[in-house]
Amino acid sequence: MNGSLQLSEYPGDLVRLSCEKCGRSGHYRKQKLIERYGADIRLPDLREEIARCDRMGKMHDACMVRYVGLTPKQ
């Protein structure tokens, strides 16, 4: 386990993502995402699935899609 939250642990019913680099943003119903990807998908993996960005994983000019309002646990 890598410490990442699973989709089932995401707070709230809407999952919001945004990318300040390209300006894309959107929200998705958590239940629909669970039906499509499974409740145990890790949030970093889900972010990649949703974004489908050519920049994902690149060191330079990387994708900057983030979950809106989700802050890491201290």
C-alpha positions as CSV (number, residue, x, y, z in Angstrom):
1,M,0.0,0.0,0.0
2,N,1.4,3.4,-0.9
3,G,-0.7,5.6,1.5
4,S,-2.9,7.0,-1.2
5,L,-6.6,7.3,-0.6
6,Q,-9.0,5.0,-2.5
7,L,-12.0,6.4,-4.3
8,S,-14.3,4.9,-1.6
9,E,-12.5,7.2,0.9
10,Y,-12.9,10.4,-1.1
11,P,-15.0,12.8,1.0
12,G,-18.3,13.9,-0.5
13,D,-20.4,12.8,-3.4
14,L,-18.8,14.9,-6.1
15,V,-15.2,14.4,-7.2
16,R,-13.8,17.7,-8.5
17,L,-10.6,18.1,-10.6
18,S,-8.9,21.0,-12.2
19,C,-5.7,21.8,-14.1
20,E,-4.3,25.2,-13.8
21,K,-1.9,24.6,-16.8
22,C,-4.5,23.9,-19.4
23,G,-7.6,25.3,-17.7
24,R,-9.6,22.1,-17.9
25,S,-11.9,21.3,-14.9
26,G,-14.8,19.1,-14.1
27,H,-16.7,17.2,-11.5
28,Y,-17.9,13.7,-11.4
29,R,-20.4,11.8,-9.3
30,K,-18.4,9.5,-7.0
31,Q,-20.9,6.7,-7.3
32,K,-20.6,6.7,-11.1
33,L,-16.8,6.6,-10.8
34,I,-17.1,3.7,-8.4
35,E,-19.3,1.8,-10.9
36,R,-16.8,2.4,-13.7
37,Y,-13.4,2.1,-12.0
38,G,-14.2,0.3,-8.7
39,A,-14.2,1.6,-5.1
40,D,-10.6,0.5,-4.5
41,I,-8.9,2.5,-7.3
42,R,-6.3,4.8,-5.8
43,L,-6.9,8.5,-6.3
44,P,-3.6,9.1,-8.2
45,D,-4.6,6.3,-10.6
46,L,-8.1,7.7,-11.0
47,R,-6.8,11.2,-11.8
48,E,-4.7,9.7,-14.6
49,E,-7.7,7.8,-16.0
50,I,-9.9,10.9,-16.0
51,A,-7.3,13.3,-17.3
52,R,-5.9,11.2,-20.1
53,C,-3.3,13.9,-20.6
54,D,-0.3,13.6,-22.9
55,R,1.8,15.4,-20.3
56,M,1.1,12.7,-17.6
57,G,4.3,11.3,-16.2
58,K,6.6,13.8,-18.0
59,M,9.3,15.4,-16.0
60,H,9.2,18.7,-17.9
61,D,5.9,20.4,-18.7
62,A,4.1,17.8,-16.6
63,C,0.3,17.5,-16.2
64,M,-0.9,19.6,-13.3
65,V,-4.4,18.1,-12.8
66,R,-5.3,18.1,-9.1
67,Y,-8.3,17.3,-6.9
68,V,-10.1,20.5,-5.9
69,G,-10.4,21.0,-2.2
70,L,-8.6,17.7,-1.2
71,T,-5.7,18.4,1.1
72,P,-3.2,15.8,2.3
73,K,-3.5,14.6,5.9
74,Q,-0.9,16.1,8.2
